């Protein structure tokens, strides 16, 4: 077993890795308008180029499960972090939509790889600690996103070219990753039988299927909130531009804050009741926001929704890495991969449904998905790891 000092060092290193991931993502997101303007892309062309990110992530995630099982989460997390930081540079060198899509494919692949590997490392650290900590790790990702977006906006307002911004950020984040990566934990494999490094769908343990379904529901919902909150406030409740933008801001802020306290909540309530309560709170908050007749009353509902969402995904990812006879990398890759499919199909499905019904009713789908998550919350319990992969 690793010593207390090694586990403590690994905890701080993992915190830093999650922070780096959030900072890198936000650095790119904060300069999308500048890159779009530089390449003279219309919204439709930009949207097609952005699919490169999704394609890279979806293709890399299953492969990463095998890599983590073969080489360990410490090594793959480090490799992925180094590459992900440096992948900012090709984004600034794109000269048209095609080269931007190619750069985004690389960016997305490394993002997905790092996502799986760092969550697998988080599971190992949590096991060594003997206490829940995944929520705080994910809080660092949210914090990195907030800080990266703020810094990016500050730099953009001063007219700094994207290539200079990305090059500087890539260098700083790469050095940061080099410093913290060696502190991560080497996983210790116990037992005589090696865990499966991939999970065929036909042989997927029921508990892993249920966890993947929760991830699908939650990430679809998060994607819908990210893309449609401002539109809903503007189109349905006639909010001004500033108020419309505040919808997703309060949602994100509440999510980040409650992730900081998510591990304390989990320690008191247990994983099952934390996921169940969080799902029901999110459903109630969004239902309240959709029932509101003014933006003034909808904003608190969006904040409550973010608070409810905050703890669910970290716990589900962590549970995916603890399914018996399935390696942490493979379990997390399965849950993350199917969850990301929800993140991809969520926004367009809400848009299509809003054309048939209304945007208010379309966002009601998210309320229903939160209820599904609450129903399936029993799959997160610790004894679920006893299910054996067929």
N, C-alpha and C positions, 0 to 999 in steps of 0.2 A: 504493500500500500504506500502511496506517496505521503511524504511528511506534511505536517501542517503548513510549514513555510512554503513548500512547493505548491500546495493547493491554493494558498493565499495569492501567491505570485501568478498562478494560472488564472485565478478569478479576475485579477486586475488586467491581465493580458487579454482575456476574452472580452471584458468590458471595453477595452481600447479597440479591439477588432470590430466589434459591433458599431462603435462610434465612427471608425474609419469608413465602414460600409455606408452609413448614413451620410457622412460628409461627402463621399465620392458621388453618390446618387444625386444629392442636392446641388453639387457643383454643376453637374450637367443640366439638371432641370432648370436651374436659375438662369441659364444662358440660352435656352431653346429659342426665345424670341430673337436674340442677336444672331444666332446661327441661321435661323429662317430668313431673316432680313439679308444677311450676307449672301446667302445662296439664292435669294429671290424665289422662294418656294411658296406656292399657295397652300392653304390649309389642307386640301386634299392630298397634295403631293407629300407634304410633311407627314400627314397621318400614315401614308403608305411607308415612308421611310422609317417611321417610329415602330412599325411592325417588326423591323429587324431586331429590336431589343427583345420583343416577346419570343420571336423565333429562336434566337440564341439561347435564351433562358430555358425554354421548353426542351430543346435538344440536349442541353448540357446537364440538366438536373439528373436524369436517370443515370447517365454515365458517371456522374460524380459519386453516386452511391457506391459503385464498384471501386472507384479510386480511393475513397475514404476507407473502405474495408481492406483494400490491398495495401495501402501505404500509411493509413492512420489519419485521423482528423487534424492532428497538429501540422503535419507536413502539407496536406492539401489546403488547409486554411491559409498557411503561409504563402504557398505558391499562388493561390487564387487572389489573395490580398495584394501581393506584389503586382500581379498582372492587371488586376482591376484598377488600381491606382494609375498605372501607366496607360491604361486604355483610354484615359481622358485625352491624351495627345492626338491620336488619330481622328477623334471627333472634331478637333479644331482645324485639321488639315483637309477635311472634305471639300471638294470643289463643285459637287453637284449632288442631286438626290441619290444617285446610285452609290457614290463613294460614301455618302453619309449613312445609307442603309447598311453598307458593308461594315463601317466602323461601329454602328450601333449593334450589329449582329455580334461582333467581338465583345463589345461592352456588355451586352445582355448575357452572353455565354459565361463570361467571367463573373458577372453579378450573381447568376444562378448558382454557379459552382461555389462561390464564396458563401452564399446563403446556406446551402446544404452543409458545407464543411464546418462553418462556424457554429451552426446549430448543433451539429454532432459533437463538436468540442464543448459546447455549452452543456450538453447532456452528460458528458464525461466529468466535467467540473462539478456539476450538480450532484452526481453520484458520489464523488469524492467528498464533497462537503456534507452530504446527508441532509441538506436543507434546500427548499425551493429557491431558485435564483434566476430562472429563465425570464421572468417578467422584467427584472432589472436589466438583463442583457438587452432585451428588445426595447426597453426605455432608452438605452444609449443610442440605439439606431434612430429612434424618433428624435432624440436630442440632437444627434448629428445632422438629421434632416433639417431641423429648425435652424441650427447654427449655420449650416452650409448655405441654406436658402437666404438667410439674412446677410451673410458675407457676400454671397453672389449678387444680391440686389444692390448692396453698397458699392461693389466694384463696377457693376453694370451702369449705375447712375453716374459714375465718373468717366464713362466712355472708354474703359479699358477693353482692348480687343480680346475676343474669346481665346485666341491662341496663346496670348500671354497669361491670361487668367488660368487656363487649363494646364499650361506647362508648369507654372508656379505651384498650383495646387497638387499636380501629379508628383512633383519633386518632394514637396513637404510631406504629403501623405505616404509616399513610398518610404521615406526615411523613418517616419513614425512607425510604419508597419515593420520595418527592419529591426527597430528597437524592441518592439513588444512581442513579435512572433516567437522568439526563442523561449519566452516564459510560459507558453502554453503547455498543456498536460499531454504526456504520452499515454494513450489509452492502454489499460491493462485488460487483457482478455482472460476471462475465467471460464472453467469448464473444459471438458474434453472435446465436445463437438463444436466446430467453427460455425458461427452464425451465417445465415444465408446473406449473400451480398446483392441479390436481386430478388424481387418478389413478383413472379408471374401473376397476372390478374386472376387467372382461374384458380390459383392456389393461395390467394391472398387471405390471411387470417381475418376473421370477421371483425375483430377489434380494429385492425389496421384499415379495413374498408370503412368502418364507422368514423374513425378519426379523419380519414381522407374526405369523407362527406362533410364533416364539420368544417374542415379547412376550405373546402370548395364553397360552402355557404358563406363563410366569414370573409374570404378574400373576394368573392363575387360582390358581397355587400360593401366592402371597403372600396373596391374599384368604382362601384356605382356612386358612393358618397363623394369620392374624389372628383368625378367627372360631372355629376349632375346636381350637387348641392347649390352651387352658385346659379346655375340655370333655373332651378326650381324657385329660388328666392326672387330672381328677376322676372321670370315669365309668369309665375303663378301668383306670387305675392307682391309684385310690382316694386321690388326693392331697388334702391339705387346701386351703382357699381360698387361703392365701398361696403355697403351692407351685404350685398350678394357675396362678395369675396370673404366677408367675415364668417359666413356659414361654415366653410371648410376649415377656416382658421380656428374657430372654437372647437370644432370636432377634433382636429389634430392636437390642439393644446390639451384638451381633456384626456385624450388617449395617452399622450406623453406623461402627463402628471400621474395618472392612475397606474401606469406601468411601473412607476417608481415604487408604488405601494402595493403592487400586485402580489409580490412574494409574501408580504405580511398578511394580506387578505387570504392567500392560499393556505398559509400555515394555520390560520384560525378556522377557515371553513372547509378545507380539504379541496382537492382538485375538482371533484365532481360538482360540488355545490358552487365553487367559484365559477366554473364554466356555465353551469345552469343559471346562476344568478346573473352573471354578466350578459348572457344571451337574452334573458327576460328583461333586464334593465335596458339593453339596446333596443329591443322591440318596443318597450313602453315609451322610451324617449323619442324614437322616430315616429311612432304612432301619434304622439303628442304634437310633434313638429308638423306632421302632415294634416293634423286636425286644426292647427292654428290658422287664424284668418289674417295675421299680419306677421311680418318678419320679426318684429319685436318679440313676439311670443314663440316663434319658431326657433330662434337661435338657442335658447336654453335646451330645447328638445334635441338639437343637433349635438350640443355639448354632452348631454346625458347619453346619447347614442355612442359617442366616442369613448366615454367612460366605460360603457358596457363592453364595447369591442376590445378594449385595451388588454384584458387579461386572457382572452380566449385563445388567440393564435399562439402566443408563447407556450401555453400549457399543452395545446394540441401538438405542436411541433415536438415538445419535450416528451410527451407520451408516445409519439411515433418512434422516437429513438430508444424506447424501453420495451418494445415488444419482444417477447422471448423467442429465441432461435432466429431472429432477424437482426442483422447488425444495425447499430445506430445510424450509419450512413445510408443504408438501404431503406430503413424505416422512414427516416426524415425525407429522403429523396422521394419516396412514394407519396407521403402526405403533402410535401411541398409541391411536387409536380402536378398532382391532381388539384391542389389548391390554386396553383397558378392558372390552370385552365379556367377556373371560375373568375379569376381576376381579369382574364382576357375577354371572356364572353359576357361578363357583367354589364359594362357600359353600353355596348351595342344592343344587348337584349333589352335594357331599360329604354333605350331610344326607340327601338322598334315597337315595344309595347305601348310607349307613350303616343305613337302615331295611331294605334288602334283604339286606345282608351284615352287617358290623359296622363300627364307626368305624375300627378298626385297618386293615381291608382297604380302606375307603373312602379313607383318607389315603394308602394305597399308590398311588392314582391320581397323587398328586403326584410320587412317586418315578418313575413311568413318564413323566410330563411332563418331568421333569428330563432323563431319558435322550433324549427327543425333541429337547429343546433342544441337547444335546450333539451329536446326529446332524446337526442343521441349522447348527451353529456355523460351518461354512465360509462361510456367507453374509455374515459380518461382515468378512471379509478386505478389505483396502483395494482390491484390484483388482476387487471386486464392483461398485464404482461405475462400471465401464466398461460395464455392461449398459445398453443404450439402451431407453428406454420406447417401446413400439410406438405 
